[in-house]
């Protein structure tokens, strides 16, 4: 599933979401939604190249339960 380059934030830092999955497979970062969790697979932090969401999450210090902004 491709989100289409939607922007969001985490801890005030903007990033673009390029690819997600509705069926979490453990390759990305799982985020809860109102119904079905989505898995972020590919993101692009502001001013940087696209990268695997798992690599981004390590640098962003993502932890389970974190919520994305709007």
C-alpha positions as CSV (number, residue, x, y, z in Angstrom):
1,X,0.0,0.0,0.0
2,X,1.3,3.5,-0.8
3,X,0.2,6.4,1.2
4,X,1.2,8.9,-1.5
5,X,3.8,11.0,0.3
6,X,1.7,12.2,3.3
7,X,3.5,14.3,5.8
8,X,3.3,13.7,9.6
9,X,5.4,14.4,12.7
10,X,7.0,12.7,15.6
11,X,8.3,14.8,18.5
12,X,8.0,17.9,16.3
13,X,10.1,16.5,13.5
14,X,8.4,16.3,10.1
15,X,8.7,13.3,7.8
16,X,7.0,11.9,4.7
17,X,5.5,8.5,4.7
18,X,6.0,6.7,1.3
19,X,5.0,3.1,1.9
20,X,2.8,1.3,4.4
21,X,1.1,-2.0,4.9
22,X,-2.2,-2.9,6.5
23,X,-0.8,-6.3,7.3
24,X,2.2,-5.8,9.7
25,X,4.9,-8.2,8.8
26,X,7.7,-7.1,11.2
27,X,9.7,-5.2,8.6
28,X,8.7,-1.7,9.6
29,X,7.2,0.3,12.4
30,X,3.6,-0.5,13.5
31,X,1.4,2.4,14.4
32,X,-2.2,2.1,15.8
33,X,-5.1,3.7,14.0
34,X,-8.8,4.0,14.8
35,X,-9.4,0.5,13.3
36,X,-6.5,-1.5,11.9
37,X,-2.8,-0.8,12.7
38,X,-0.6,0.2,9.8
39,X,3.0,-0.6,9.4
40,X,5.3,2.1,8.1
41,X,7.7,0.6,5.6
42,X,9.4,3.6,4.0
43,X,9.7,7.1,5.2
44,X,11.7,10.3,4.4
45,X,12.8,12.7,7.2
46,X,12.8,16.3,6.2
47,X,16.0,17.1,4.3
48,X,17.0,13.5,4.0
49,X,16.7,10.6,1.5
50,X,14.0,7.9,1.7
51,X,14.8,5.1,4.1
52,X,13.4,2.0,5.7
53,X,11.1,3.0,8.5
54,X,12.9,0.6,10.8
55,X,16.2,2.5,10.3
56,X,14.4,5.8,10.8
57,X,12.8,4.5,14.0
58,X,16.2,3.7,15.5
59,X,17.5,7.2,14.9
60,X,14.2,8.8,16.0
61,X,14.1,6.7,19.1
62,X,10.7,5.4,18.3
63,X,9.1,3.2,21.0
64,X,5.9,1.2,21.1
65,X,3.0,3.5,22.0
66,X,4.4,6.6,20.3
67,X,1.8,8.6,18.4
68,X,2.3,10.4,15.1
69,X,1.2,14.1,14.8
70,X,-1.0,15.6,12.1
